Amino acid sequence: MFMVHRKELVKQIKDSFRENEVDLSQCIISTVGKIANRLEILPKPSLIITDESHHSLAKTYLKIYDHFSDVPRLGFSATPWRLNGKGLHDVYDTMVEGPSIDWLIENHYLAPYKYYSVKLINDDKLKKSSTGDYTAKSMDEAVGKTIFGDVVKTYLSKAKDQQAIVYAHSVDYSKAVAEAFQKADINAAHADAKTPVRERDKIMNDFKSGKLKVLCNVDLISEGFNVPDCSCVIMLRPTESLVLYIQQSMRSMRFQPDKVAIIIDHVANYTRFGLPDDDRDWSLMDRKKKQHKNDTTPIRTCEFCYAVIPASANVCPICGKERIIEQSQSEIEEDNSVELERIHGKLDMKADYNSVRYARMKPADAQNMEDLQGIAKARHYKPGWVFYQAKSRGFIKTKVH
């Protein structure tokens, strides 16, 4: 028995099974709701497979698990984390972690990405609901109505002609953004859960064929939706959900040769969760609700180019500017974006394993001249930096006359 939480996924799973020569007569593939309503007439399965298994604690899922209490369960999730901090240990006994995002990028299972943040939101207006995420009303107030033209402007600057998925927080905003793209002569459309099936299918087919450049939606194209041609995502929905952030930000990272995905974050979600490929400690046990903000590598914004970089970096790996050097206003780049380039999941575009290690190494952790030279190369330090550091660390002995 294979359970999915949205009807759009049923056909995708069946098509995938057929392509891999799975005998569909041996399995039931359906939505959780339909299975729960037919428990008394369904045959007992030998295995229950749950897609997006972070939903497994919902009442409908638990009803199915209780009915087939002695049937083994297998769950799949890229984000085994719940907004309320509740762990999945009541449903699953063991967690088997797959490879890291860095590894998947390095081995061409996911595309590398560039991350831009052009903030168009007033965080002070965001208010949380009882679920732990932001209320619709507060998101309306925080996002504001002046955002639409800026969204199009940023797209044209960072991802012109690329196929983009826009994640909005409400239907009205999604439609307004689609209209703004249309006014700029960019083919765009809106779809949500209430869009008539035929109309929605046409929109999806037009997007997959390349006829549509921009697809605006509300929570429709997050979990498991197969959009192979997407190369850019635009986030207009602030969230406290790590699951939602990972799913939306990484939607553009399906691998294609020579592809670099574009992630445009207009609502500063990266300040809440770090970056998509940050290492995270997943667990079946309960966790504190706020823990997600402390799980990721500390980051800061470069004072000169507004890049999002490791907090420990004294020199920006993007623009090469030193943190401690005072610059005149004329020397500061006039760029209204925050950019982080991660090619193969690393900070250095042409980095091999050692240069990546040095890009992340603190100067205080250097053990010898080779380490200092590696750090300087990876971070684009000035030539004199190695000598100064080596001398201060005692790697170069001062001659005494």
N, C-alpha and C positions, 0 to 999 in steps of 0.2 A: 504494500500500500504506500503510495507516494502522495503526500499532502502538500498543497500549496495554499497560500492565503489570498491569491487573486486569480480570477478566472482567466486573465490575459496570459497567465503562466502555464495553464494546462496544455494549450496547443504547443507552446514552445518545448515543454518537457516531452510531449509525445513525439514531436518532430525530431528532437534530439535522440530519443530512444530508437526511433526507426532508422535514423542515420547510422546508429551504432549496432543495428541488427538485434535489438532487444525484442523479445516476443511479448507484445502488448497484451496477449491473452493471459499472461501470467501475472499481470499487475493491474492494480486500480490506481488511476491518476485522477485526482479530483481536488476540489477546494475543501478546506477544512469544514466550512459550513454545510456543504452537501453531505460529506461523510458523517458529520455529527447527526444530521437529520435522518440518516439511513442505517444507523448502527444495528438495528434489530434485523435487518434483511441482508446485510453485507456478510460475506463469508469471512471467517477468521483468517487474518493474514499471518504469514510466517515472519514478516519483518515490516516495521513501520518506519518509513523514511520521511523526515520533516524538512522541507525547504525553509530557509530563513528561520532557523530554530530558536532565535532569540525571542520569538513570539510564543514559545512553548508553554509559558506560564498562564496564558490567557484561558479563561473558563472553557471555551469551546475545545481547545486542545486537550485540557485536562480531562474533559468528559470522554474524549476518545481514548486517551491513555488509560483511564480508569476502566473503561469497558473492555479493553484488550490488555489487561494489567500484566499478563504473563507473556506478552509478545515483546521481543527485543526491539529497541528503538535506536535509530541512527539519525542524528540531526546535523544539518549543514548550515553554517553561518560565517560570513566574513567578519561579523561584528557581534560576538557573543556577550553582549552587554545590554542592560536595561536601564532606562532613565531613572527608575526608582531605586536603583542599586541592588535589587534582588537578584541573587544568583540562580543558576539553572540546576543546582545540585539536587533538587527534589525530583527532577525529571531524568537527568543523566548522571551516570556514575563516573565517567572519565572524559577528559578533554584531550583530544589529539590535535596539536597545533600544526598547521601547515607552514610552508616557508614564509619568510618575511616579505614585505612589499619590496624592500631593497633587492632581495634575491630574485623576485619575480621580474623586476625591471632589468636587473643585470643579465638575466637569462632569457630575455625577450618574451616573457609571458604577459608583461604589461609594458605600456609605453612610458618613457620618461616624460616629465612635465615641466611647464613653467607656471609659477603661481604669482598672480597679480592681485593686489588688493587696492581698490580705489573706494575708500569708505564713503558711503552715501546714507548713513544712518545715524540717528541720535540714540545712543545706548541708554541714556538716562530715562528715556520714555518706556523702555521695555519692562514689563511686569509679568511675573510668573503665575501660571494657573495651578490648580491642585495637582495636575499631572506632572508638574515640574518643568514644563516647557513654557514658552511665552504665549500670552493670550493674543487672540486675533486682533482685538481692539488696540492693544499696546503696539503690536507690530505695524498696524495701520499708521499710528501716530509717529512711530520711530522711523519708518521708511519715508513717509511723506510723499507728496505728489510731484516734486521737482526731479525725481530720480530718473524718469523715463528717457529724457533726452540724453542724460549722462550715460545711461546704460548702452544706448546705441553708439555714442561717441567712443566709449571704451572698447566696445566690440570692433568698431572700424579701425581703431588704433592697434589693438592687440591680436585680433583674430579675424580680420577681414576675409570674406569669402569662405570661411570655414563653417562647417555645420555645427550649430550650437544648440544646446538644451538649456532653457531658462527655468530655474526653480523659483516660483513665486510663493508668497504666503497666503494669497487669496485669489479667488477666481477673478474678481474685478481688476486686481493689479496685474494678473497674468494677461488678461485681455488688453489692458491698457498698454502693456509693454509690447505685445504683438502688434498693436496698432501703431506704436511709435516706430517699430522696425518697418512696417509697411509704408509709412509716410516717407521713410528714407529709401524707398525702392528696394527693400530687402524682403524677399519672400518669407513670410512668417505666419504662424497659425497658433491658435490656443486649443488645448484639449484638457479635459478633466474627467472625473469619474461619471459625471452626469451628461457628458457629450454623447449624443446618439451613436449607437454602435457603428452604423454604416459610415457616418461622418468621421468618427474617430479612426476607423480602419483606413479610410481614404487619407486622412492626415498622416497616419503612421506610414503608410505605403509611399506617400509623396516624400516624406522625410527620408525614408530608407533609400529611395531611388535618387535622392539628391535634388529633387524639384523644389523642396522646401529647404531653406537655409537655417531658419531659426524655429524651434519648437518650444513654445511656452506652456507650462503646465503647473498644476498644483498637486503634489504628492502622487502623481500618476506614474512617473518614470523614475522611480528610485530603486525599489527592491526587485531585482531579477528581470527587469524589463530589458529585452534584447535590442539594442540600437547600435549595430556594428559600425555605422558610418559617423557617429558622433566624435568630433575631435576637440570640442570646446564645451565647457559648462559655465554657466553664469549663475551665481548664487545670490538671490534676492530675499531669501528666507533666513532670518536669524534663528538660531536654535540652541538649545541646551542639550540636545541629544547627540552623543558621539556617533551612534548608529546612523542617524540621518546624515550627519556631516560626512562621514566616510563614504557612504553610499552615493551621495550626490557629488562630492568633490572628485571621486575616482571614476565617475561614469564615462569620462572621456579617455580613459587610459587603456582601452583595449588595444593590444599590440598590432601595429602595422609597420612594415619596414620604413625607416627614415621618419617616422611620425614622432612629433613632440606634442603632447597634449597641452591644451591651454585651460587653466582654471582661473576664472575671474570671480573674486570674492568681494562683493559690494557691501557686505554686512558684517565684516570683521570676524567671521567664524574662526579664522585661524588663531585669533587671540584667545579663544576659549579652549581650543583643542590641539594647537600646534599644527603640524603639516601632515598631509595624508600618509606619508611613508615613515613617520616617526614610529619607533618601536614602542609597543604597548604590552603591558602585562595582563593577559587574559586569564580569567579564573572562573570556575563554576561556583565559587563561594560568594556570599554577599559582600558588597563593598560600599564605602561611603559615597553618597551622591556626588560630592564635590571632588572626588578623587581624580576624575578625568583631567582636571586642570593642572594637576601636579605630576601626571604620568609622563609627560612629554619633555623633550629636551628644551631647556630655557632658551627663549629667543628674544631678540630685540630688533628695533628698526634702525637702520643706518641713518645717521643724521644728514647725510649728503644725498644719497640716491633713493632713500626710503625702502631699501631692500629688507626683507625679513631674513635675518641671519642668526647663527648661534650667539647667545648672550656672552659667551666666553671669548668671542673673536674681537681682538683689538683692532684688526684691520678687516674691512669689509671685503669678502671674497668676490663680490659682484663688481664694485667700482674701484676697489683698491685703496680707498681712503682710510687713513689711520684715525682711530677714535680719539686719540689724545691731542691731535694737532688742531689748533684753532685755524679756521679758514674764514676768509672774507666772504661776505654774502654773494659776491660775484662769482666765486668759485664753486658755490653750491649748485648742483644740477637742478634746473627747474623742471621737475618731473612729478606729476601728481599721482604717481602709481607706486605701489609696493611690489617689488618683483623678487621672486626667488627662482633660480634656475636649478633644476635637479635632473641632470642627464644621467641615465642609468641609476637614478636614486641618489646621486652624489652631488656635492657642491661644486666640483670642478668639472667643466665640460669635457675635458680630455683626460680625466683622471684615471689612473690605474689604481690597483688596490692600495699601494703604498701612499700615493698622493691623497687618496681619500682619508686614510688613517691620519696623515699629517694635517689635513684640513680640519680634522676634528680634535687633534691633540692640543692640549694647552701648552704654551711655552714652558711653564713650570714643570711639566712632565717630561721634557726632553732630557735624554740621558747622555747625549754626545753631540758632536758637531754635525753628524749625519742627520740626526733628528731635527736640529735647528735649520739646516739647509732644506730639509724636506718641508718643514712648516713654512719657511719663507717662500719656497716655490709654489706650494699649494695655495697660499693666501696672498701671493703677489706683494710680499713685503719689499721695502727698499733694500738695496744691496748692503747698506751699512748696518742693517738690523741684526744680521747673523753675527757680525764681529762684536757689536755691542753686547748682545746677549751672551755670546760665548765668553767674552771677557768677564762679564759680571758673574757668570756661573762657574768660572774657574777652568773652563775648557781650554782657554788660551792663557798661558803663563806669562805674566809681565816680567820683562827682563830687568834685573837690578844691576845698575852700574856702580 
